[in-house]
């Protein structure tokens, strides 16, 4: 039987913080989004206090006693580094892996017939806890959809102790579990589709599993027929061991403080363009065009303005210098004095792979220039990767950057910054 496991880190951001700060153990901890806005991760203690995902921090902070809830800014570098450690551990348990998100991964356990997969799942859970300090849950099923559901049960039902193996359950034992789960718990069934299915009398996962697939396909799409097939143990999607390259890359941020000057806008757009270009190079892609937008807050009691513009490039490029030059040209045409700007963003559009890049027909030196650009960008990326982001950057990015994202409660870079390593005393 095919066997796929989904490993999911519990309360990932909050758990990462607890690993490096034991004083947070047992405390109500919330991790805040960009500019310390909303709760994007909550410890179990915070959940017991009724704090909802996405709740604005400014509304919450006065509802509790001082110290009752600890708020921390998102420490993305720490979370990414910890995620890489978890994924590397999982590769020791299976060579076939699909990284689904920063805190989730599928691995194939097919062909492990000589192993007790429930026991194997417990070994995975125990190893990750021992080596990283992170609690995880493991769900095992014959398809990715069933593995997702099994992981949900592993997380929500204490009797499974964090590991649920649907493949070890006969159908008479599995169906009572499926009938207890609302159809909205199925991977790919959003709230709107769930409401429509409820109107058709499909309320539970078992209802959907036993539904007439052709009828639902006619009412909705072929996607739901694949979901039904997967619920019945027929795999419709394989593990994607290499993530497909993105067709577009966006880099946007709200400012930490309101921005009124064109100089600050140009600095921020330089930073966002540099990050987008770095991501494009990481997947060996080149952009055919670049879009820039700037806007004021739609909620402020001030005049609103929002502008955007897209410019096609002479030939596909991922050179930070060319992309920034084009982006700043756009900013100068979008900017209107007298407005208080709240957000800006950059989008690299119509990305093509390196082998699919077409040179400029009218410039003989374009290929030589491209080769020089590729070497220079490779050096830029290598230095920034080794010595830290922004070790080398364009001068138009500035140095003080008061507009940068607010992170008033950020923890140290325990594993990503030499000056912030934990010291034993």
N, C-alpha and C positions, 0 to 999 in steps of 0.2 A: 504494500500500500504506500502511496505517496505520502510523505510527511514533511510539513513545513512548520517551522517555529517562528513566532513573533516575540521578540524580546523588547520590552518597553521599560524604560527607567521611570521610577515613581517620582512624581513631583520634581522633575529633573533639575530645574534651576535652583529651587530651594534646597534640594538634596546636595547639589554641588557645594553650596555655601556651607552647609552643615559639616561636610567632610573636612573642611579646612578651618572651621570655627566651631569646636565642640560645645562652646557656650550656647549655641543655638539649639542644641538637642532638646527636644520636647517643647520648644517654644513655638509660638504662633509667628511664622515668618512669611512675608509676602515679597515677591520680586516684582519690581515695577518696570513698565514699558519705557520707551524713549521719553526723555524729558521728565522722568519720574511721574508719568501720568496714571496708568491703570495697572491693576494687578494681573500679571501674566503667569504667575506660578505661586502656589500656596502650599504650605506644609499641612500635614494632617491636622495639627492643632489649630491652624488658621481656618481650615474648612469647618472644624467643629464650632468655631465662633460664628459661622454663618457668612463668612466673607466669600463673595461670589467672584468667579473668574471675570475679569474685565471691569471690576468695580473701580471707579475713580478714587485715587488715594486722597485727594483733598476732601472728599466727602466722608472717608473712613477715619481719618486720623484723629478726629475729635470725638469719635464714638466710643473710644476705648481709653482706659487709664494709661498714663505714661509707662512705657515699657511692656504693656500687655501684648502689643503687636509690634514686631520689628520689621521695618521696611528697608529693603536694599535695592539699589539701582542695578539694572541688568549689567552683568560683567561678561560680555559676549566672548571675549578672548578666553576666559577661564572655562566657560561652558563648551566652547568649540574644542579646546584642548582635552577636556575630560571626555567629551564624546568620542574623539579619536582613540582614546585609550580603551574605551568600551568596545568600539568596533574592532580594534586590533585583537582584543581578547576573544571576541566571537569568531574571528578567523581561525583560531586554534581549535574550535569545536566543529567547524564546517568550512570547506573551501568555497562553497557557493553561498554568497551573501548579497542581499540587496539592502542598502542603507535607505530607509524610507524617510527618515527625518533626523534631526539632531539627537533625538532620544529614542528612536525606534529602528529596528532592523529585522528583516526576514532572513532566515537561514534554512537551507535545505537539509533535512535529516533522512531523505530517501536513501535506501541502500544500507541503512544502519540496522539491518534486520536482527543482528546478534545482540543489540542493545535494548535495554528497558528504557524507552524514550522518556517516560515520566521521571525515572531516576536520572537520566541524562540531563533533563531540564532542570532538575534540582542541583546537579553539578554545575551547570551554567550559572544559575542564580547564586550559588555559594561562592563560586570563583570570582564573579564580578564584585560581589560584596567584599570579599577578602582583599582583592587586589586594588579596588578603587574606593571602597566604602559606600558605594551606591546600591540602594535596594532596587531590584528589578522584578518584574513578573514575566512569566513565560507561558505562552499559549501555543498549543500544538494541534494542527488539524490537517486534513488531506488537501485543502486549498488555502489560499491566502485569506479569503473571506472567513472561512471557518477558524483559521488560526487567530484572526482578529477577534472573533467572538470568544474563543477559548481564552485569549489574553484578558478580555473584559471580565470573564468569570474568575480567572485567577486573581484579578485585582479586587473584585467586589465581594467574593465569597470566601470567608475565612477557612472553610473546610478544605480548600485546595492548597492552602499555605503558599500561595504565589506561583503555583505551577498547575496548569490544567491541560490535560491531554485528551482531546476529543477522540483521537484514534483508538484510545484504549476503552472507549465506551461503546457498548452495543446500541443499536438504534432504539430499542425500548428504554434504555437509560438516558440517551441523548435527547429524545423528543421532549420529555418533561422539562429539561433545561431550556430548550428552544421556545417552548410555549410560555415560559416565565419571562422571556426577554421581549421588550417592545420592539417593533419593527424598526424604529428609529436607531436602534443600536447596530444595525447592519451597516457595514462599511459601504459607502456610496449612496446610502439613503438619507438625504438631507431632510430638513424640517418640512419643506414644502411638499416634497414627494411623499413623505411619511403621512402628512395630512390627507393627501389625495388617496393613498392606499387605505387609510382608515375609513374613508368614505365608501370604499369598495368592500369593506368588511375584513380587511387585512390588518390586524392589530399586532400580531406577534411574529416573531421570526419563523415559527413553525407554520403560521398561516402563509407567509411568503414562500417558504420552501415547498409547500404543497399546492401553491397557486398554479393556475393554468397559464403557462408561459406565453403561448401565442396570443392569448387575449391581452395580456399586459403589454406585450411588445407592440400590438396595434394601438393601445391607448397611450403608451409612453415612448419607449425607444428600445433598440436592441441591447442597450446597456443593462436593463433590468432582467432580460432573459439570461445574460451572462451571470448576473448576481444569483438568480434562481439556480442556475446550473452549478455554480460554486457551492451553494448551500446544500446541494445534493451530491457533493463530492466530485464534481466534474471540473477539473481545473481549466480555466479560460485565460489565465495570465501567468506567464512564467516569471521567475525572478529576474529582475533587471540588474545584472551585476555591474553594469556600467551605465550610469545615469545619462540619459540622452541630453545632448547640449541644448542650452536654452536658445530660443529664437530671438528673444529680446532680453535685455538686462536693464533694470531700473535701480537707481540710487537716489533716494529721497529722504529728507529729514525735516522735521519741524525745528525751528530755531529755539535755542535755550532762552534768548531774550528777543524782544521785537527788533526788527532791522529796518532802518530807514535809508541808509546810504547805499549807493551803488557799489562802493568799495567792498562792503561786507557781503553783498550779494555775489560779487565776483569771486571773493575768497571762498565762499561756501560752494559755489558751482564748480570752482576748480577742484575742491576736495571731492565732491560727488562724482565728477567726471573721471578723476584719477582712480577712484575706487571701481567704477564701472569698467574702465579700461583694463584694470588689473584682473577683474573677473573674466572679461572677454579673453584675455591672453591665457588665463588658466585653463580655459576649455578650447584654446587654439581657434578662436573665432575672430571675425572681423566685421565691423558694422558698416552697413551701406548708408545709414543716415543717423543723425542725432537730433533728439528733441530736448528742449529745455522749457520748464515752466516755473513761474513765480506767482505767488498769491498772498493776499492778506487773509486774515481770519474771517470766515463767513459768520462767526458768532459774535465778533466784537462789535461794539456800538460805534463803529467808524465806517467811513465809506469803503466799500468792497472793490477790489480790483484783482483780476486774475488774467494772466496772459501766457500763451505758449506758442512755440514756433518750432517747426521741423526743417532741417536743412540736409539735403543730400550731399554726400561726400564725393569728391572727384573719382575716388576708387575706394573699395572697402579697406578699412584701417582699424587697428587697435593701438595705434601710437598715441600715448597720452598727450604729447605735445600738440599734435594736429587736432585731436578731439577737444582739448581744452581751448585752443585758439578759436575753434568754431563755436564752442559753447559760450565763450565770452563775447564773441561777436553777436550772438543771439541775445545775451543779457542786455547789452547796450541798446538793443532795439526794443526790448520788452519793458525796460525800467521806466517808471514814471515817478518823478519826485512828488513828495507830499503824502505818500502812502506808508502805512506801517506793515511791513511784510512779515508773514508768519511761517512761510514754508517755501522751499524751492526743490527742484528735482531734475534729474537728467535721465534720459532713456536712450539706450543704444538699440537701434532698430534693424530688422532684417539681417540678422547675423548669418554669416556664411563660414564654413570651415576653411582652414588655411588652404587646403588643396582645391577648394572651389572658388577661391578669390580670383577675380579677373583684373589684370593689370590695366592701367590707363593706356588706351590705344594711341594717344597722341603724344606721349612722352616716352622717349626711348630710355631715359635714365630711371624710369619708375621702378624697375626690378632691382637695380643696384641700390636705389634709395630705400626700397622695402627691405633689402637684406641688411643694410646699415641700421635701419630702424629696429628690426627684429633683434639684432645684437645688443643695441643700446637698451631696449626695453627688458631684455633678458638680464642684463647687468643690474638694472634698476630693481627688478623684482627679486633677484638673488640677494642683493644687499638688504632690502627691506625685510625679506623673509628671515635672514640670518640675524640682523641687528635690531629688528623691530620696525613696525609700520611707521612711515613718515621720517625714517632716517634720511632718506633722499626724497625730495619733493620739489615741485615747481614753486618758484618764488611767488607767483600770483595767489598761492594758497594762504599766504600770510603766516604770522607766527603767534599772535595773541589769541585771535579767534574767539572773542567774547560771545559770539552767536552760537558757538558749539552746543550740542545737546547737553542738557542738564543731567548730571549724575552725582547729586549731592550725597547719596548714600552708598556709593560704590565701594565694594570690598577690594582688597589688594589683588594684584595679579600674581597669585600664589605660585603659579606654574609658568607664567608667561613673561615675567619681568624680573630681571636679576636683582633689582633693588628692593623688590617686594617679596622675596622668598621668605618662608617661615624661618625664624631663628629660635634655636633652643637656648634657654637661659638657665 
